[in-house]
Amino acid sequence: MKKILVFGGTRFFGKKLVETLLEEGHDVTIATRGKTAHSFGEKVNQQIVDRTNKSDLASAFADTQWDIIYDNICYSPDDALAACEIFAGKTQKYVFTSTMSTYSDLGAELSEGEFDPYHYEIRYGGLNDFSYGEGKRLAEAVFFQKANFQVVAVRFPIVLGEDDYTRRLHFHIERTAEGKAISFLNMDARMSYILSDDASEFLKFAGFSEIVGAYNATSSGTYSLKELMEMIEGSVGKKAKIALVGDDESRSPFAVPKDWYMTQAKSIEAGFTCQPLESWLPDLIKTLSSQVK
C-alpha cells in the first residue's frame, strides 16, 4: 500500500485515477478547494486547500510524507515552484499532468524531444500571465530544473470520454444533430486523442513504474477532421454544416491549421501501450450520438 496525494481527483480522468487507486487498497488523499463534491465517501481522505495559494498549500502539507503525488491542476511556473519547495523531501515521486500543447510547433509524429524542459528558460508568473501551452512549458521547466524529487511530466493530447466536462466531442455531435454550423481551419488536419480510461491508467503507470522525465501518452492512429465529422454524421444521421470561416460560437475545439499529433513510441518502450484510436473513438461517437437523439 502506498500513501498518495492527488490534486484534481474529483472529475474526469483524475476521478478515474482515484477510483483505481482506492480499488487497489492505497491510502489516498485528494486535495481540493471543496467546491466540487466527490463520490468516494469515507474511502478517501480530503484536504481542502487552494492549489494556487502557496501559504495555504504550505500550511496544509507542512508535516506530511507521500510515496506519490499526482498533480492534475498545475498550470503555471509559480505553482510548480511552490510544489518544488513545499514537497521537497516529502515525496518520492511527482507525476505532473502536462499537455501536447507544450509542442508549440504543430506537426506530425511529435516526440518528446521536440520540447526540452531541462534547458528551457524559466520565467515566473501565475495562471493569467501565460497562455495554456506556455504555462505548461514553464511548469515542466520548473519541475525538471528545480525539484529534488523524481518527476514525470505526462503529455496528454485531447482527452475524450463520456464524462468529459469540457464536452469537446459532444460539441460536434450536438451541433450536427441541431443543424448548427461548425467551423474548422483545415478539415484535412489530423490530431491526437486519448481515452480518459487510458489517461488515468497511464498516470498510475507513471507513478508506480521506474520512469522519469517527459512522456507522451496518446492513442496510436489518427483521423482527419473530415473523417471524424463523417463518423459523426453517420452516427447522428444528419449532414453537418461545415464552415471554414466562423465565430467563437461555431468554432470547433479541434480547429487547427495543420496536423498536430504525437508518437507514443517512448511510452510503448517503457511498457505502456494506449488503446488504438480505431478501437474506441467510433464507439464513443455512437454512444454520445445516441444520447442526443
C-alpha positions in Angstrom: 0.0 0.0 0.0 1.3 3.4 -0.9 0.4 6.8 0.5 -0.7 9.0 -2.4 -1.8 12.6 -2.8 -3.9 13.7 -5.8 -4.5 17.2 -6.9 -7.5 17.3 -9.2 -9.2 14.0 -8.4 -12.9 14.8 -8.4 -13.8 14.6 -12.1 -12.9 13.1 -15.4 -9.6 11.1 -15.7 -8.5 12.4 -12.2 -11.6 10.8 -10.7 -10.9 7.5 -12.6 -7.3 7.5 -11.2 -8.5 7.9 -7.6 -11.1 5.1 -8.1 -8.4 2.8 -9.4 -6.0 3.6 -6.5 -8.7 3.0 -4.0 -9.7 -0.3 -5.6 -6.1 -1.4 -5.2 -6.1 -0.5 -1.5 -3.9 2.5 -1.4 -4.1 5.3 1.2 -5.4 8.2 -1.0 -5.8 11.9 -0.1 -7.5 14.3 -2.6 -6.6 18.0 -2.3 -9.5 20.1 -3.5 -11.0 23.6 -3.0 -14.1 21.8 -1.7 -16.3 23.3 -4.4 -16.9 20.0 -6.3 -18.4 17.2 -4.4 -16.7 13.8 -4.6 -18.3 10.3 -4.6 -15.6 8.4 -2.7 -17.2 8.6 0.7 -15.0 7.6 3.6 -12.7 5.6 1.4 -10.6 8.7 0.7 -9.1 11.5 2.8 -9.8 15.1 1.7 -7.7 18.1 2.3 -9.4 21.4 1.5 -6.8 23.8 0.1 -6.3 26.4 -2.6 -3.7 24.9 -5.0 -2.7 28.4 -6.2 -2.2 29.8 -2.7 1.4 29.0 -1.6 1.0 29.8 2.1 -2.3 27.8 2.2 -0.5 24.9 0.5 2.5 25.0 2.8 0.3 25.0 5.9 -1.9 22.1 4.7 1.1 19.9 4.0 3.7 21.0 6.5 4.1 17.7 8.3 3.3 15.1 5.6 5.1 12.4 3.7 4.0 10.8 0.4 5.1 8.0 -1.8 3.5 9.6 -4.9 1.9 12.9 -5.7 -0.3 13.4 -8.7 -0.8 17.0 -9.9 -3.5 17.4 -12.5 -4.2 21.1 -11.8 -0.8 22.9 -12.0 -0.9 25.5 -14.9 1.9 28.0 -14.1 5.6 28.2 -13.1 4.7 29.9 -9.8 2.6 26.9 -8.8 5.2 24.5 -9.9 7.9 26.3 -7.9 5.6 26.3 -4.8 5.2 22.5 -5.2 9.0 22.0 -5.5 9.7 24.0 -2.4 6.8 22.7 -0.2 7.2 19.0 -1.1 11.0 18.9 -1.1 11.9 15.8 0.9 8.3 14.9 1.3 7.6 12.7 -1.7 9.5 10.0 -3.7 7.8 10.8 -7.0 5.8 13.6 -8.5 3.6 13.0 -11.6 2.6 16.2 -13.4 -0.2 16.2 -15.9 1.2 18.2 -18.9 -0.1 18.6 -22.4 0.6 18.2 -26.1 0.4 22.0 -26.2 4.0 22.1 -25.0 4.8 21.5 -28.6 4.3 25.0 -29.9 5.3 24.0 -33.5 2.5 21.9 -34.9 3.4 18.8 -36.8 3.2 15.0 -37.2 4.6 12.3 -35.0 5.8 14.8 -32.4 8.2 13.2 -30.0 9.3 14.2 -26.5 12.5 15.7 -27.8 10.5 18.5 -29.6 10.4 20.3 -26.3 13.3 20.2 -23.8 12.2 21.4 -20.3 15.6 20.8 -18.8 17.1 23.7 -20.7 14.0 26.0 -21.2 14.5 29.4 -19.8 12.3 29.9 -16.8 10.1 32.9 -16.4 7.9 33.1 -13.4 4.2 34.1 -13.2 0.8 32.9 -12.4 -2.1 31.4 -14.3 -3.2 34.6 -16.0 0.3 35.6 -17.1 0.8 33.0 -19.9 -1.2 31.0 -22.5 -2.2 27.5 -21.5 0.7 25.9 -23.5 3.3 28.3 -22.3 2.2 27.9 -18.7 2.6 24.2 -19.0 6.0 24.5 -20.7 7.3 26.7 -17.9 5.8 24.5 -15.2 7.6 21.5 -16.8 10.9 23.5 -16.8 10.5 24.4 -13.1 9.8 20.8 -12.1 12.7 19.4 -14.0 15.2 22.1 -13.1 14.2 22.8 -9.5 12.7 19.7 -7.9 14.7 17.4 -5.6 12.3 14.5 -6.2 11.7 12.4 -9.2 9.3 13.9 -11.8 7.3 12.5 -14.7 5.5 15.0 -17.0 2.7 13.2 -18.8 2.0 15.0 -22.1 -1.7 14.3 -23.0 -3.4 15.2 -26.2 -7.1 15.9 -26.2 -8.6 13.6 -23.6 -12.1 12.2 -24.5 -14.7 10.2 -22.7 -18.4 10.2 -21.9 -17.7 12.2 -18.8 -15.6 14.9 -20.4 -16.8 18.0 -18.6 -15.4 20.2 -21.4 -17.7 18.4 -23.8 -15.4 18.9 -26.8 -16.6 15.8 -28.8 -20.1 16.4 -27.5 -19.9 19.9 -29.1 -19.6 18.4 -32.6 -22.2 15.8 -32.2 -24.8 18.1 -30.6 -24.3 20.9 -33.2 -24.6 18.3 -36.0 -27.8 17.0 -34.5 -29.2 20.5 -34.1 -28.2 21.6 -37.6 -25.9 24.3 -36.4 -22.7 25.3 -38.2 -19.2 24.0 -37.0 -16.2 25.9 -38.2 -12.7 24.5 -38.8 -9.4 25.8 -40.2 -8.3 22.6 -42.0 -10.5 19.6 -42.5 -7.5 17.5 -43.6 -5.6 18.1 -40.3 -5.0 15.0 -38.1 -4.9 15.2 -34.3 -4.0 13.0 -31.3 -6.6 11.9 -28.8 -6.6 9.6 -25.7 -9.5 7.9 -23.9 -10.0 9.0 -20.4 -9.6 5.4 -19.2 -6.1 5.2 -20.7 -5.2 8.6 -19.4 -5.9 7.5 -15.8 -4.1 4.2 -16.3 -1.1 5.9 -17.7 -0.9 8.3 -14.7 -1.0 5.3 -12.4 1.8 3.6 -14.5 3.9 6.8 -14.4 3.7 6.8 -10.6 4.3 3.2 -9.9 6.9 2.4 -12.6 10.5 3.5 -12.7 10.1 6.0 -15.5 11.1 9.7 -15.0 11.1 12.6 -17.5 8.6 13.6 -20.1 6.3 11.1 -21.8 3.7 11.3 -24.5 0.6 9.3 -23.6 -1.7 9.0 -26.7 -3.6 6.5 -28.8 -2.0 5.3 -31.9 -3.6 6.1 -35.2 -5.2 9.3 -36.4 -8.4 10.5 -38.1 -8.5 13.7 -40.2 -11.2 16.1 -39.0 -13.1 15.3 -42.2 -13.1 11.6 -41.3 -14.1 12.5 -37.7 -17.1 14.5 -38.9 -18.1 11.8 -41.4 -18.2 9.3 -38.5 -20.3 11.8 -36.5 -22.7 12.3 -39.5 -23.1 8.6 -39.8 -24.0 8.2 -36.1 -26.2 11.2 -35.9 -27.9 10.6 -39.2 -27.6 14.2 -40.4 -25.2 16.1 -42.6 -23.1 18.5 -40.7 -23.0 22.2 -41.6 -19.2 22.8 -42.0 -17.8 26.3 -42.4 -14.1 27.3 -42.8 -14.9 30.8 -41.5 -16.8 31.1 -38.3 -17.1 32.8 -34.9 -16.4 31.9 -31.3 -19.8 30.1 -31.0 -19.3 27.9 -34.1 -15.5 27.3 -33.9 -14.5 23.7 -33.3 -12.3 22.9 -30.2 -10.4 20.9 -32.8 -9.8 23.8 -35.2 -6.1 23.5 -36.0 -4.4 24.7 -39.2 -2.4 21.6 -39.8 -1.5 18.1 -38.4 -0.9 18.0 -34.7 -0.3 14.6 -33.3 2.2 12.7 -31.2 4.0 9.4 -31.2 3.7 7.1 -28.2 6.9 5.2 -29.1 8.7 6.2 -25.9 5.8 5.1 -23.7 5.5 1.8 -25.5 9.2 1.2 -25.0 8.7 1.9 -21.3 6.0 -0.7 -21.0 2.6 1.1 -21.6 0.6 1.0 -24.8 -2.6 3.0 -25.1 -5.6 1.6 -27.0 -5.5 2.4 -30.7 -7.8 5.2 -31.7 -10.0 3.0 -34.0 -10.8 0.6 -31.1 -12.6 3.2 -29.1 -13.4 6.5 -30.8 -16.0 5.2 -33.2 -17.8 3.5 -30.3 -17.6 6.7 -28.2 -19.2 8.7 -31.0 -22.0 6.2 -31.3 -22.6 6.3 -27.6 -22.7 10.1 -27.4 -24.8 10.3 -30.6 -27.4 8.0 -29.0 -27.7 10.4 -26.1 -28.8 13.4 -28.3 -31.3 11.7 -30.5 
